[in-house]
Each structure stands twice: as C-alpha cells, then as structure tokens.
Amino acid sequence: MPYAAAGLKQIVMCNKGTLATTPVDPIALGIRKDAVLTVNHFKQVEDYRKRKLHNMLQLQT
C-alpha cells in the first residue's frame, strides 16, 4: 500500500482583503525538508582515571 504524507510545502501571507484580486505585499515562507543533526565530541579530554569529559560539541546538519 503506498504511503502519502499530507502536509504543507509553503505558506503565503498577504494583506487582508486583497486575496480576491491581486494580493498586496505577499510574503512566502518556505518549509524545508527533513534534516539530520549529528552531534560529535570535539577535543574531548580525559582525566587521570581515563574518564572522558565533555569539552566542546561539533554540530553538523
């Protein structure tokens, strides 16, 4: 059975009362597709008992 994901691709706004004719001051807001956020340790330090401590995090999309 095919899967169809319903949703919005873009939202457009304009001044009130102008949609029946030419829209005045249209503003288009694009909705981006799914993104993956990857979190990696950056310059991780160890203490004298070899425990790894957080120093900085590297974020990638």
C-alpha positions as CSV (number, residue, x, y, z in Angstrom):
1,M,0.0,0.0,0.0
2,P,1.6,3.3,-1.0
3,Y,2.1,5.9,1.7
4,A,1.1,9.5,1.0
5,A,2.4,12.1,3.5
6,A,0.0,15.0,3.7
7,G,1.4,18.4,4.7
8,L,2.2,21.9,3.8
9,K,5.1,22.8,1.5
10,Q,4.8,26.6,1.6
11,I,2.8,29.2,3.4
12,V,2.0,32.5,1.8
13,M,0.6,35.6,3.6
14,C,-0.8,38.8,2.1
15,N,-2.7,41.9,3.3
16,K,-6.3,41.3,4.5
17,G,-9.0,41.7,1.8
18,T,-6.6,41.6,-1.2
19,L,-6.7,37.8,-2.0
20,A,-9.8,38.1,-4.3
21,T,-7.8,40.4,-6.6
22,T,-4.1,40.8,-6.9
23,P,-2.5,40.0,-3.5
24,V,-0.7,43.0,-1.9
25,D,2.6,42.5,-0.2
26,P,2.8,38.7,-0.5
27,I,5.3,37.0,1.8
28,A,6.2,33.4,1.1
29,L,7.5,31.2,3.9
30,G,9.2,28.1,2.6
31,I,9.2,25.0,4.8
32,R,12.4,23.0,4.4
33,K,12.6,19.2,4.2
34,D,13.7,17.0,7.0
35,A,17.3,17.4,8.2
36,V,19.6,15.3,10.3
37,L,21.5,16.8,13.1
38,T,24.7,15.0,14.0
39,V,26.4,15.7,17.4
40,N,30.1,14.7,17.7
41,H,32.6,15.3,20.5
42,F,35.3,17.8,19.7
43,K,38.6,18.0,21.6
44,Q,37.4,15.6,24.2
45,V,39.6,15.5,27.3
46,E,40.3,12.6,29.8
47,D,41.0,12.9,33.4
48,Y,43.7,10.8,35.3
49,R,41.2,7.9,35.6
50,K,40.7,7.7,31.8
51,R,37.1,9.1,32.1
52,K,36.1,11.1,29.0
53,L,34.7,14.6,29.8
54,H,32.7,16.9,27.6
55,N,34.7,19.8,26.3
56,M,33.0,21.0,23.1
57,L,30.4,19.6,20.8
58,Q,30.5,19.7,17.0
59,L,27.1,20.0,15.4
60,Q,26.5,19.2,11.7
61,T,23.4,19.2,9.6
